[in-house]
Amino acid sequence: MPDSPVRSPCVGLCSLDNSSGICAGCFRHIDEIIDWSAYSDDEKRAALARCAERRAKHPSPPPEKDHDC
């Protein structure tokens, strides 16, 4: 049975940090957000692993949602 597609980690709380380029909602870098749809599933899994590492270093909750993505 094939693996199911890797879903985007977007949580609808898009807020990029200007200095790091990291989204406070999903912890993806702006380049990962832009390139997500072109990534293979393996590349998406690697990006998700990086997001998890970033989230572990910054466990504070994401900002309140104040707009639609």
OpenMM code with the backbone's topology and positions (N, CA, C; nanometers):
from openmm import Vec3, app, unit

residues = "MET PRO ASP SER PRO VAL ARG SER PRO CYS VAL GLY LEU CYS SER LEU ASP ASN SER SER GLY ILE CYS ALA GLY CYS PHE ARG HIS ILE ASP GLU ILE ILE ASP TRP SER ALA TYR SER ASP ASP GLU LYS ARG ALA ALA LEU ALA ARG CYS ALA GLU ARG ARG ALA LYS HIS PRO SER PRO PRO PRO GLU LYS ASP HIS ASP CYS".split()
positions = [
    Vec3(0.0849, -0.1173, 0.0000),
    Vec3(0.0000, 0.0000, 0.0000),
    Vec3(0.0897, 0.1240, 0.0000),
    Vec3(0.0674, 0.2196, -0.0902),
    Vec3(0.1524, 0.3382, -0.0962),
    Vec3(0.1306, 0.4290, 0.0244),
    Vec3(0.2375, 0.5019, 0.0582),
    Vec3(0.2264, 0.5984, 0.1663),
    Vec3(0.1300, 0.7079, 0.1251),
    Vec3(0.0589, 0.7618, 0.2243),
    Vec3(-0.0298, 0.8736, 0.1926),
    Vec3(0.0546, 0.9988, 0.1715),
    Vec3(0.0039, 1.0939, 0.0942),
    Vec3(0.0807, 1.2165, 0.0677),
    Vec3(0.1115, 1.2906, 0.1979),
    Vec3(0.2230, 1.3575, 0.1982),
    Vec3(0.2637, 1.4353, 0.3155),
    Vec3(0.1892, 1.5679, 0.3114),
    Vec3(0.1166, 1.5971, 0.4179),
    Vec3(0.0358, 1.7187, 0.4234),
    Vec3(0.1180, 1.8373, 0.4716),
    Vec3(0.0744, 1.9535, 0.4312),
    Vec3(0.1380, 2.0774, 0.4738),
    Vec3(0.1197, 2.0957, 0.6247),
    Vec3(0.2219, 2.1453, 0.6930),
    Vec3(0.2098, 2.1693, 0.8360),
    Vec3(0.1423, 2.3030, 0.8689),
    Vec3(0.0947, 2.3758, 0.7683),
    Vec3(0.0332, 2.5064, 0.7912),
    Vec3(-0.0822, 2.4929, 0.8897),
    Vec3(-0.0826, 2.5810, 0.9898),
    Vec3(-0.1893, 2.5819, 1.0901),
    Vec3(-0.2753, 2.7072, 1.0786),
    Vec3(-0.2544, 2.7844, 0.9722),
    Vec3(-0.3347, 2.9027, 0.9494),
    Vec3(-0.3003, 3.0204, 1.0387),
    Vec3(-0.1835, 3.0181, 1.0983),
    Vec3(-0.1362, 3.1276, 1.1830),
    Vec3(-0.0068, 3.1816, 1.1252),
    Vec3(-0.0155, 3.2335, 1.0062),
    Vec3(0.1018, 3.2752, 0.9319),
    Vec3(0.1579, 3.4065, 0.9861),
    Vec3(0.2801, 3.3988, 1.0342),
    Vec3(0.3484, 3.5171, 1.0863),
    Vec3(0.4978, 3.4928, 1.0729),
    Vec3(0.5578, 3.5546, 0.9718),
    Vec3(0.7006, 3.5341, 0.9472),
    Vec3(0.7848, 3.6280, 1.0315),
    Vec3(0.8891, 3.5730, 1.0897),
    Vec3(0.9882, 3.6536, 1.1599),
    Vec3(1.0802, 3.7140, 1.0540),
    Vec3(1.0898, 3.8449, 1.0531),
    Vec3(1.1690, 3.9119, 0.9493),
    Vec3(1.3170, 3.8780, 0.9539),
    Vec3(1.3713, 3.8522, 1.0706),
    Vec3(1.5152, 3.8257, 1.0788),
    Vec3(1.5510, 3.6817, 1.0425),
    Vec3(1.4656, 3.5860, 1.0807),
    Vec3(1.4989, 3.4458, 1.0546),
    Vec3(1.4280, 3.3879, 0.9327),
    Vec3(1.3148, 3.4470, 0.8930),
    Vec3(1.2370, 3.3914, 0.7830),
    Vec3(1.1562, 3.2696, 0.8231),
    Vec3(1.1383, 3.2475, 0.9550),
    Vec3(1.0651, 3.1320, 1.0060),
    Vec3(0.9228, 3.1728, 1.0410),
    Vec3(0.8264, 3.0913, 1.0024),
    Vec3(0.6861, 3.1152, 1.0362),
    Vec3(0.6614, 3.0721, 1.1804),
    Vec3(0.5990, 3.1592, 1.2578),
    Vec3(0.5697, 3.1290, 1.3984),
    Vec3(0.4572, 3.0272, 1.4121),
    Vec3(0.3817, 3.0026, 1.3069),
    Vec3(0.2735, 2.9055, 1.3136),
    Vec3(0.3184, 2.7631, 1.2844),
    Vec3(0.3885, 2.7436, 1.1718),
    Vec3(0.4272, 2.6077, 1.1304),
    Vec3(0.5767, 2.5805, 1.1434),
    Vec3(0.6544, 2.6836, 1.1705),
    Vec3(0.7998, 2.6734, 1.1874),
    Vec3(0.8749, 2.6377, 1.0591),
    Vec3(0.8098, 2.6593, 0.9446),
    Vec3(0.8825, 2.6429, 0.8189),
    Vec3(0.9557, 2.7723, 0.7864),
    Vec3(1.0681, 2.7584, 0.7163),
    Vec3(1.1394, 2.8737, 0.6628),
    Vec3(1.0633, 2.9203, 0.5393),
    Vec3(1.0728, 3.0469, 0.5080),
    Vec3(1.0017, 3.1024, 0.3923),
    Vec3(1.0321, 3.0235, 0.2646),
    Vec3(1.1547, 2.9788, 0.2472),
    Vec3(1.1884, 2.8989, 0.1279),
    Vec3(1.1138, 2.7663, 0.1277),
    Vec3(1.0963, 2.7050, 0.2449),
    Vec3(1.0222, 2.5788, 0.2535),
    Vec3(0.8744, 2.6013, 0.2223),
    Vec3(0.8210, 2.7154, 0.2639),
    Vec3(0.6808, 2.7476, 0.2345),
    Vec3(0.6635, 2.7658, 0.0837),
    Vec3(0.7515, 2.8442, 0.0240),
    Vec3(0.7420, 2.8729, -0.1191),
    Vec3(0.7570, 2.7451, -0.2018),
    Vec3(0.8505, 2.6591, -0.1651),
    Vec3(0.8829, 2.5407, -0.2448),
    Vec3(0.8008, 2.4167, -0.2093),
    Vec3(0.7154, 2.4246, -0.1065),
    Vec3(0.6453, 2.3068, -0.0545),
    Vec3(0.5773, 2.2244, -0.1633),
    Vec3(0.5020, 2.2885, -0.2512),
    Vec3(0.4261, 2.2124, -0.3511),
    Vec3(0.5157, 2.1426, -0.4533),
    Vec3(0.6389, 2.1881, -0.4681),
    Vec3(0.7322, 2.1246, -0.5616),
    Vec3(0.8150, 2.0142, -0.4957),
    Vec3(0.8129, 2.0078, -0.3625),
    Vec3(0.8914, 1.9068, -0.2905),
    Vec3(0.8368, 1.7664, -0.3148),
    Vec3(0.9274, 1.6693, -0.3181),
    Vec3(0.8865, 1.5293, -0.3152),
    Vec3(0.8418, 1.4975, -0.1726),
    Vec3(0.7772, 1.3826, -0.1530),
    Vec3(0.7361, 1.3460, -0.0174),
    Vec3(0.8566, 1.3328, 0.0759),
    Vec3(0.9690, 1.2836, 0.0242),
    Vec3(1.0891, 1.2730, 0.1076),
    Vec3(1.1393, 1.4115, 0.1485),
    Vec3(1.1355, 1.5061, 0.0555),
    Vec3(1.1770, 1.6424, 0.0885),
    Vec3(1.0817, 1.7057, 0.1901),
    Vec3(0.9524, 1.6772, 0.1771),
    Vec3(0.8541, 1.7277, 0.2733),
    Vec3(0.8795, 1.6694, 0.4121),
    Vec3(0.9091, 1.5402, 0.4180),
    Vec3(0.9386, 1.4782, 0.5484),
    Vec3(1.0635, 1.5396, 0.6112),
    Vec3(1.1636, 1.5690, 0.5300),
    Vec3(1.2850, 1.6331, 0.5808),
    Vec3(1.2533, 1.7731, 0.6331),
    Vec3(1.1696, 1.8470, 0.5612),
    Vec3(1.1291, 1.9804, 0.6055),
    Vec3(1.0511, 1.9712, 0.7362),
    Vec3(0.9631, 1.8719, 0.7491),
    Vec3(0.8870, 1.8540, 0.8728),
    Vec3(0.9792, 1.8232, 0.9902),
    Vec3(1.0849, 1.7474, 0.9654),
    Vec3(1.1818, 1.7182, 1.0715),
    Vec3(1.2520, 1.8467, 1.1155),
    Vec3(1.2867, 1.9316, 1.0202),
    Vec3(1.3483, 2.0605, 1.0555),
    Vec3(1.2508, 2.1478, 1.1338),
    Vec3(1.1232, 2.1455, 1.0945),
    Vec3(1.0210, 2.2216, 1.1683),
    Vec3(1.0119, 2.1735, 1.3126),
    Vec3(1.0145, 2.0429, 1.3316),
    Vec3(1.0069, 1.9873, 1.4667),
    Vec3(1.1268, 2.0313, 1.5504),
    Vec3(1.2441, 2.0347, 1.4900),
    Vec3(1.3641, 2.0816, 1.5607),
    Vec3(1.3494, 2.2281, 1.6000),
    Vec3(1.2988, 2.3086, 1.5076),
    Vec3(1.2796, 2.4518, 1.5371),
    Vec3(1.1758, 2.4709, 1.6474),
    Vec3(1.0663, 2.3954, 1.6398),
    Vec3(0.9602, 2.4055, 1.7393),
    Vec3(1.0137, 2.3677, 1.8780),
    Vec3(1.0980, 2.2674, 1.8849),
    Vec3(1.1537, 2.2235, 2.0128),
    Vec3(1.2421, 2.3319, 2.0745),
    Vec3(1.3066, 2.4113, 1.9905),
    Vec3(1.3932, 2.5191, 2.0396),
    Vec3(1.3126, 2.6420, 2.0801),
    Vec3(1.1899, 2.6550, 2.0296),
    Vec3(1.1044, 2.7711, 2.0561),
    Vec3(0.9641, 2.7234, 2.0926),
    Vec3(0.9470, 2.6683, 2.2122),
    Vec3(0.8194, 2.6077, 2.2492),
    Vec3(0.7066, 2.7059, 2.2802),
    Vec3(0.7299, 2.8356, 2.2654),
    Vec3(0.6227, 2.9301, 2.2943),
    Vec3(0.5088, 2.9121, 2.1955),
    Vec3(0.3854, 2.9412, 2.2372),
    Vec3(0.2704, 2.9224, 2.1480),
    Vec3(0.2741, 3.0200, 2.0315),
    Vec3(0.2139, 2.9827, 1.9198),
    Vec3(0.2099, 3.0720, 1.8051),
    Vec3(0.1224, 3.1934, 1.8343),
    Vec3(0.1362, 3.2992, 1.7559),
    Vec3(0.0555, 3.4192, 1.7773),
    Vec3(-0.0919, 3.3924, 1.7486),
    Vec3(-0.1778, 3.4767, 1.8013),
    Vec3(-0.3199, 3.4674, 1.7729),
    Vec3(-0.3441, 3.4916, 1.6248),
    Vec3(-0.4401, 3.4207, 1.5690),
    Vec3(-0.4737, 3.4385, 1.4272),
    Vec3(-0.5470, 3.5710, 1.4113),
    Vec3(-0.4933, 3.6578, 1.3251),
    Vec3(-0.5572, 3.7861, 1.3029),
    Vec3(-0.5920, 3.8093, 1.1559),
    Vec3(-0.5721, 3.7066, 1.0726),
    Vec3(-0.6055, 3.7181, 0.9318),
    Vec3(-0.6144, 3.5801, 0.8688),
    Vec3(-0.6714, 3.5737, 0.7511),
    Vec3(-0.6776, 3.4475, 0.6766),
    Vec3(-0.5534, 3.4353, 0.5916),
    Vec3(-0.5057, 3.3118, 0.5734),
    Vec3(-0.3863, 3.2873, 0.4914),
    Vec3(-0.4240, 3.2794, 0.3456),
] * unit.nanometer
topology = app.Topology()
chain = topology.addChain("A")
for resn in residues:
    res = topology.addResidue(resn, chain)
    for name in ("N", "CA", "C"):
        topology.addAtom(name, app.Element.getBySymbol(name[0]), res)
